């Protein structure tokens, strides 16, 4: 229900389907960095389940959001810059069509055979094409270290802030996220934030270089 108010409102409600009881991790192949989960599992549950193996489903979404809801709404956060949206991490999907037919697409491997990708079709479909019951994702290792590098700019230095964000996004320092906090209509400073992930020494060195880059974006 976290995205219930998104999209056009329905003209009527004939049936409400609640999948919260379908909340199991069906398979987790840690060695292959893939997992198959039921649509009612929450992102918070998966963070605990995969975190114990040093892995993650790299989506910045509310912990209480369900897998089915996240896929159906295409919800993504700042780390989409590096990891992509749900459609990019989805490698398999099971849905129930309006006529009751259960349809499967994709599988449990990152590279599947060529063909029409139903997963990408259902991602962001707002539940209009069918009920998502299971999803298979590729996972990523949890980083050993993370760091946010920020830089502030005066309200009249908009061009500098935009240039800094662009320079960070286009740098070879592999940022996981780049954000520009632009408080319109106020005198608060503009802030550029860059997320770096990786090994401890690597993040420390990249953070130092990123700080220098944000200081002189041109």
N, C-alpha and C positions, 0 to 999 in steps of 0.2 A: 503493500500500500504506500510505499514512500514516493512513488511517482504517479499516484492515483489522479492527481489534478492536472497531469500533463496531457497535451493533445486536445482534440475537440471532444466536448462532452457527448456521451451517447444520447440518442433520442429517447431510449427507454432501457430498462434493465430487466431481462428475462431470467437470467441465471447468474449467480455468483459462484465461482469456482475458487476454493481456497486450497492451496497446495502446501500449506505450512507443515503438515505432517509428513510430507515427502521430503525429508531433510537429511538424507544419508549420503555419505561419500561411498559410492558404489565400488569404485576402484581408484587406487592411487599407486601408480607405477613410479616410485621415486627415482629409480634409475634412469627412466626415460623422460622424466619431468613432464608427465601427463597425468590427468585425473579425470574421472567421470563422476559426476555428482547429480543428485536429484534437484529439481527446480526449486523446492522449498527450502533448501539449505541457505543459511544466511552467510554473507561475506565474513562476518565475525567468526562464525563457526569454522569456516574454511581457513581463516588466518591461524586459528589454533591448531587445526588438524594438519595443515601443511607446514606450519612453523616448526612443529616438533621434528620435522625432517629437514629443516633448514631451507624450506622452499616457500613460495608465495604465488598467489594469483595476483598479478601486478595491476590491480585496478583501484583507483582512488574513489571509493564510493562509500556511503554510510554502512556501518557495520551491521545494521539491522535490515539492510536491503537483501532481498532474496536473489538467488542466481537467475531464476526465470524473469524476475522483474528487471534486473540489470541488463540482461540480454534484450528483452523486449523493448526497453526504453533506450538502449544504447548508451547508458550512463558511463561517463568517463571523467577523470579529473586531471590535474596538472601533469601527472606522469604519462599521460597519453603521448606526450612529446617523444618519449623513448620507447614505450611498450605498446602503444596503440590502444584502440578502443576494444570493447568486448568482441566485436566482429573479427578483430585481428588475432585474438587469443583463442577464439573458438575453433575447434578442429572436428567437432561432431555434435549432432543435435538429434533429439527425439521429440516429436511433436504429435499431438492428436488433432486431426482435422475436424472440421465442423460435422462431417458425416460419420465420425467415429473411427475412421481409419488411423492406425498408428503408423507414422512415417519416420524413417531414419535417414540420416545423411551424414557423411563423413565417417570418422572412426576414432581410433585411439593413437594414431601416429600423426606426427606433425605434418608429414607430406603424404597426402592422399592421392588417389588416382584422379585424373582430370574429369571434369563433369560440372554440371550446374551446382553451385554452392548454396544449398538451402539455408545453411547457417547464416550466411551473410544476408540472405533475403529476410529471415526472421529477426535478425538483429536490428533493432530500431523500428520494428513493425507495429509497436504499441499493442500487441496482442490481437491484431485484426485478422491474422492469417491462420491462427490455430493456437492451441495451448501447448506451451513448452513444458515438457516433463523431465527431460534430462539434458545435460550439456557436458561435453568433454572439452577440456582446456589444456593448452600447453602452459607450463609453469615456469617460473624463473627462480634461481637461487636467491636467498635472502642476502643482501650485501653485508659485508663485515663492518662497514663504516658508512655513515652518511653525513653530509654537511650542507647547510644552506649558506650561500654567500649572498649578501645583500648590499645594495648601494642606494643611497638616498639622493634625490634631486629636488631643488627648489621648485615651487609651483610654476615658475616661468621658464624652467629648463626642460620643457616637455620634449623638445627635439633631442636633447642629450639622453633623456631616459629611454626614449624609443630606440635611439641608436645603440644604447647599451644593451637593451633586450635583444635587438637584432644581432649584435656582435656575439652575445652569449649563445644564442640559438645556432648561429652559424660557425661556432668555434669547434676545433678538433678536441676539445676537452670533455666531450661526451656528456653533456648535461642530461639529467633525467627529466627535468622540468624547468621551464623558464616562465616567470610570472611578472606582470607589470601591474602594480597597484596604483591606479590612477583615480584619486578621489576628486571627481569633477565638482566644480563650483565651490571649492573650499581652499583654504590656505595651507592645508596639510601637505607635507612633502610627498613627492612621487617616490615609489620604492620599487626597485627591481630585485627580484629574488631568483636565485639559481640553485637547483638541487643537484648535488653530486653524490654518486654512490660507487662503492667498490671496495678495494682493500684499504686498510688504515693508512699506510704510507702513500699509496696512490691518491687517495682522496685528499690527504693533507697537501700534497704537492699541487694537485689540480686546483684546490681551493685557493692556494697562494697565487697561482697564475690567473685564475678567474677574477680574483680581487683586483689584480693589476689591469686586467682587460676591462672591467667595469669602470675603473677609475679613468681610463683613457679609451672610450669606445671607438673613437675615430681612428 
